[in-house]
Amino acid sequence: MTTRIARWIVGGIVGAIGIVLVAASPALASASSTMATFTRAASSYTSPTHGSMAIEGFEVGDQVEAVCFVNAAYTEGTDVWLRIANSHGGGWVSRSVLDVAPVTPC
């Protein structure tokens, strides 16, 4: 076998592996966000603490997109704060006021 043919074969194998990885990547990736429902009235904040500026108020039953979480200021029985996305740019909400499936760390 010539060097040129060997290079084509290796290039074809590498290309095929690349196509398989690209096609499989959405299935391998974990969900980056999930819907969360407020279990009581609350506000979102500019940082993961009640001491920061409130951005927006929410009522029981309002839904937002929970993007990720951090461990931060301990409040209302938890130190988990969720980064949320909504029409006003998101913010941070204490895990204690949301009904949400687990999300990935930020």
QUIPEMO-V693706 format. One record per backbone hydrogen bond with DSSP energy under -0.5 kcal/mol. CO is the residue of the C=O (numbers start at 1). NH is the residue of the N-H. Records with the same first field share a line. If there is no record, write none. Layout:
CO->NH / NH
This chain:
2->6
3->7
4->8
5->9
6->10
7->11
8->12
9->13
10->14
11->15
12->16
13->17
14->18
15->19
16->20
17->21
18->22
19->23
20->24
21->25
24->27 / 28
25->29
34->66
36->64
37->99
38->61
42->58
44->55 / 56
45->92
47->49
48->73
49->52
53->46
56->44
58->42
59->62
62->38
64->36 / 66
65->67 / 85
66->34
68->83
69->106
70->72 / 81
75->78
78->75
79->72
80->95
81->70
82->84 / 93
83->67 / 68
84->91
85->65
86->89
91->84
92->45
93->82
94->97
95->98
97->39 / 40
98->100
99->37
104->69
